[in-house]
Amino acid sequence: MVRLIDDSALTASSVVANSTMNRGRGLRGVNSYTRELGFDPAAWLREHGGAAPGWLDLCSGEGRALVEAAAALPAGAELTGVDLLGPLVPPPVPPAVPPAGARLRLVTAALADWAPERSYQLITCVHGLHYLGDQLGAITRAASWLSPDGRFAAHFDPESVRRPDGSGAGRAVLAALRAAGVEYRPRRHLLLLDGGRPVALPFEYAGADPSAGPNWTGQPAVGSYYRRAVVPRGRAES
């Protein structure tokens, strides 16, 4: 029987405090957001973000992609990165960014304890869900922070979600995500949601297993355990 822990204990585990995954990834190039997501976040925002685009990057590591994007986006853009460890060294400020240009904010916080004060046109989580306990909770919260014309993109491993008895829950979870309007692209292990909306999933978080072992990236990851949500009487289960 797997011993599950809550998210407070999980944040102190060595797996979550991973010092390599996503920390130095930039905006473009070989090791980049553009390569991992299949689209350039800054270019997407220039096309879809309007006069004051907003990009929220969850599990942002050093925030290098955001720093680079700040130089490519118009004045009034707001870029926010949230990471449990935050930048380990102060990120360089691109000299091309004028004082009145894009606003960049890097927040050091546990994602479960943080919420934004605004909606965003783009929300990303590049290889970050692998280190969260309640991955589905993070997905539903991000969907609620997305603007009506925005995009949410996050890497997701269906093998990482399991039932309390240890059996895989990936197929059921993907079916529920698709029913809620979330697309899954298996080649990239990528979830995509275009258009902010309430996303309700019929699962209750049961706890996390930090000893789940490596996922498809080769890095140690967290196993997330869920039970079917209790459906109130008089309502059919989805």
C-alpha positions as CSV (number, residue, x, y, z in Angstrom):
1,M,0.0,0.0,0.0
2,V,1.4,3.4,-1.0
3,R,1.9,5.9,1.8
4,L,0.3,9.1,0.6
5,I,1.2,12.5,2.0
6,D,-0.5,15.9,1.9
7,D,0.7,18.9,-0.1
8,S,2.3,20.6,3.0
9,A,4.6,17.6,3.4
10,L,5.1,17.3,-0.4
11,T,6.6,20.8,-0.7
12,A,9.4,19.8,1.6
13,S,10.3,16.7,-0.4
14,S,13.5,16.5,-2.5
15,V,11.5,15.6,-5.7
16,V,9.5,18.8,-5.6
17,A,12.6,20.9,-4.9
18,N,14.0,19.8,-8.2
19,S,16.8,22.0,-9.2
20,T,17.1,21.1,-12.9
21,M,13.7,20.7,-14.5
22,N,12.6,24.0,-16.2
23,R,14.9,26.2,-14.2
24,G,17.1,27.4,-17.0
25,R,14.7,27.1,-20.0
26,G,14.4,30.2,-22.2
27,L,11.9,31.5,-24.6
28,R,13.4,30.3,-27.8
29,G,16.0,27.9,-29.0
30,V,16.9,24.2,-28.2
31,N,16.0,24.3,-24.5
32,S,12.9,26.6,-24.7
33,Y,9.3,27.1,-24.1
34,T,8.7,27.4,-27.8
35,R,10.1,24.0,-28.5
36,E,8.3,22.3,-25.5
37,L,4.9,24.0,-26.2
38,G,4.9,23.9,-30.0
39,F,4.3,27.7,-30.2
40,D,6.1,30.9,-29.2
41,P,4.4,32.4,-26.2
42,A,5.5,36.0,-26.9
43,A,4.4,35.7,-30.6
44,W,1.1,34.2,-29.5
45,L,0.5,37.1,-27.1
46,R,1.4,39.7,-29.7
47,E,-1.3,38.2,-32.0
48,H,-4.0,37.4,-29.4
49,G,-3.2,39.4,-26.3
50,G,-4.5,42.9,-27.3
51,A,-3.0,46.1,-26.1
52,A,-2.1,44.9,-22.5
53,P,-1.5,41.1,-22.7
54,G,-0.9,39.1,-19.6
55,W,1.1,35.9,-19.3
56,L,1.1,33.8,-16.1
57,D,3.8,31.1,-16.0
58,L,3.2,28.5,-13.3
59,C,6.3,26.6,-11.9
60,S,8.4,29.2,-13.7
61,G,11.9,28.2,-12.4
62,E,14.4,31.0,-13.0
63,G,11.8,32.9,-15.1
64,R,14.2,33.2,-18.0
65,A,11.4,32.8,-20.6
66,L,9.5,35.6,-19.0
67,V,12.5,37.9,-18.9
68,E,13.2,37.3,-22.6
69,A,9.5,37.8,-23.5
70,A,9.4,41.1,-21.6
71,A,11.7,42.6,-24.3
72,A,9.4,41.4,-27.1
73,L,6.1,42.5,-25.8
74,P,4.4,46.0,-25.8
75,A,4.3,48.4,-23.0
76,G,1.4,47.5,-20.7
77,A,2.1,43.8,-20.9
78,E,2.1,42.0,-17.5
79,L,4.2,38.9,-17.0
80,T,4.0,36.9,-13.8
81,G,6.0,33.8,-12.8
82,V,5.1,31.7,-9.8
83,D,7.6,29.1,-8.5
84,L,8.0,27.2,-5.2
85,L,11.8,28.0,-5.1
86,G,11.8,31.1,-7.2
87,P,14.9,32.4,-9.0
88,L,18.1,31.0,-7.4
89,V,20.0,34.0,-8.8
90,P,18.6,37.4,-9.8
91,P,17.4,37.2,-13.4
92,P,19.0,39.5,-15.9
93,V,16.9,42.5,-16.9
94,P,17.0,42.9,-20.7
95,P,18.3,46.4,-21.5
96,A,15.8,46.6,-24.4
97,V,12.9,46.8,-21.9
98,P,12.1,50.5,-21.3
99,P,10.9,51.7,-17.8
100,A,7.4,52.0,-19.1
101,G,7.5,48.6,-20.9
102,A,6.3,45.2,-19.9
103,R,5.9,44.6,-16.2
104,L,7.7,41.5,-14.9
105,R,6.9,39.9,-11.5
106,L,8.5,36.7,-10.2
107,V,6.7,35.3,-7.1
108,T,8.1,32.7,-4.8
109,A,5.1,30.7,-3.4
110,A,3.5,27.3,-3.3
111,L,1.0,27.2,-6.1
112,A,-1.7,25.8,-3.8
113,D,-1.4,28.9,-1.6
114,W,-1.4,31.5,-4.3
115,A,-4.0,33.1,-6.5
116,P,-3.7,36.1,-9.0
117,E,-5.6,39.4,-8.8
118,R,-6.4,39.4,-12.5
119,S,-7.1,37.1,-15.5
120,Y,-4.5,36.3,-18.1
121,Q,-4.6,35.8,-21.8
122,L,-1.9,33.1,-21.6
123,I,-1.2,30.6,-18.7
124,T,1.5,28.0,-19.0
125,C,2.9,25.3,-16.9
126,V,5.9,23.8,-18.6
127,H,6.8,20.4,-17.0
128,G,5.5,21.8,-13.7
129,L,2.5,19.6,-13.0
130,H,4.9,16.7,-12.5
131,Y,5.9,18.2,-9.1
132,L,2.4,19.1,-7.8
133,G,0.3,16.8,-5.6
134,D,-3.2,18.0,-6.7
135,Q,-2.5,18.3,-10.4
136,L,-6.2,18.4,-11.3
137,G,-6.9,21.1,-8.8
138,A,-4.1,23.2,-10.4
139,I,-5.7,22.7,-13.8
140,T,-9.2,23.7,-12.7
141,R,-7.8,26.8,-10.9
142,A,-5.7,27.8,-13.9
143,A,-8.8,27.5,-16.1
144,S,-10.7,29.9,-13.8
145,W,-7.8,32.5,-14.1
146,L,-7.9,32.4,-17.9
147,S,-9.5,35.2,-19.9
148,P,-12.4,34.3,-22.2
149,D,-10.2,34.5,-25.3
150,G,-7.1,33.1,-23.6
151,R,-5.0,29.9,-23.7
152,F,-3.9,27.5,-21.0
153,A,-1.1,25.1,-21.9
154,A,0.5,22.6,-19.5
155,H,2.4,19.3,-19.7
156,F,0.6,16.4,-18.2
157,D,1.4,12.8,-17.7
158,P,-1.7,10.6,-17.5
159,E,0.4,7.8,-15.9
160,S,0.9,10.0,-12.9
161,V,-2.8,10.0,-11.8
162,R,-3.9,7.0,-9.9
163,R,-6.8,5.7,-7.7
164,P,-6.3,5.0,-4.0
165,D,-5.9,1.2,-4.8
166,G,-3.0,2.0,-7.0
167,S,-4.7,1.4,-10.3
168,G,-4.3,3.9,-13.1
169,A,-6.8,6.7,-13.5
170,G,-5.3,8.3,-16.6
171,R,-8.0,7.2,-19.1
172,A,-10.8,8.4,-16.8
173,V,-9.1,11.7,-16.1
174,L,-8.4,12.4,-19.8
175,A,-12.1,11.6,-20.6
176,A,-13.3,14.1,-18.0
177,L,-10.8,16.7,-19.2
178,R,-12.0,16.3,-22.8
179,A,-15.6,16.5,-21.7
180,A,-14.8,19.8,-20.1
181,G,-13.2,21.2,-23.3
182,V,-9.6,20.5,-22.5
183,E,-7.6,19.0,-25.4
184,Y,-4.8,16.5,-24.8
185,R,-2.0,16.2,-27.4
186,P,-0.2,12.9,-26.5
187,R,2.9,13.4,-28.7
188,R,3.8,16.5,-26.6
189,H,2.1,15.3,-23.4
190,L,0.3,18.7,-23.6
191,L,-3.0,19.9,-22.3
192,L,-4.6,22.8,-24.1
193,L,-7.6,24.9,-23.2
194,D,-8.6,27.8,-25.4
195,G,-11.1,30.1,-23.7
196,G,-11.3,30.5,-20.0
197,R,-14.3,28.7,-18.4
198,P,-15.2,26.8,-15.2
199,V,-13.8,23.3,-15.4
200,A,-15.3,20.8,-13.0
201,L,-13.8,17.3,-12.7
202,P,-15.5,14.4,-10.9
203,F,-12.5,13.6,-8.7
204,E,-11.4,14.3,-5.1
205,Y,-7.7,14.6,-4.3
206,A,-6.5,11.8,-1.9
207,G,-2.8,12.6,-1.6
208,A,0.6,12.4,-3.2
209,D,3.4,9.9,-3.6
210,P,6.8,11.6,-4.0
211,S,8.5,8.2,-4.5
212,A,6.6,7.4,-7.8
213,G,9.9,7.5,-9.7
214,P,10.8,9.0,-13.1
215,N,8.1,9.8,-15.7
216,W,8.6,10.0,-19.5
217,T,11.0,13.0,-19.0
218,G,13.5,10.8,-17.1
219,Q,13.1,13.0,-14.0
220,P,11.7,11.8,-10.7
221,A,8.0,12.9,-10.5
222,V,5.1,12.9,-8.1
223,G,2.2,10.4,-8.2
224,S,-1.2,12.1,-7.7
225,Y,-4.0,10.0,-6.2
226,Y,-7.7,10.6,-6.7
227,R,-11.0,9.1,-5.7
228,R,-14.3,9.6,-7.6
229,A,-16.1,12.6,-6.2
230,V,-19.2,12.0,-4.1
231,V,-22.2,12.9,-6.1
232,P,-25.1,14.6,-4.1
233,R,-28.3,12.7,-4.1
234,G,-30.7,13.7,-6.9
235,R,-27.8,14.3,-9.3
236,A,-26.4,11.8,-11.8
237,E,-22.7,11.2,-11.8
238,S,-20.9,12.7,-14.8
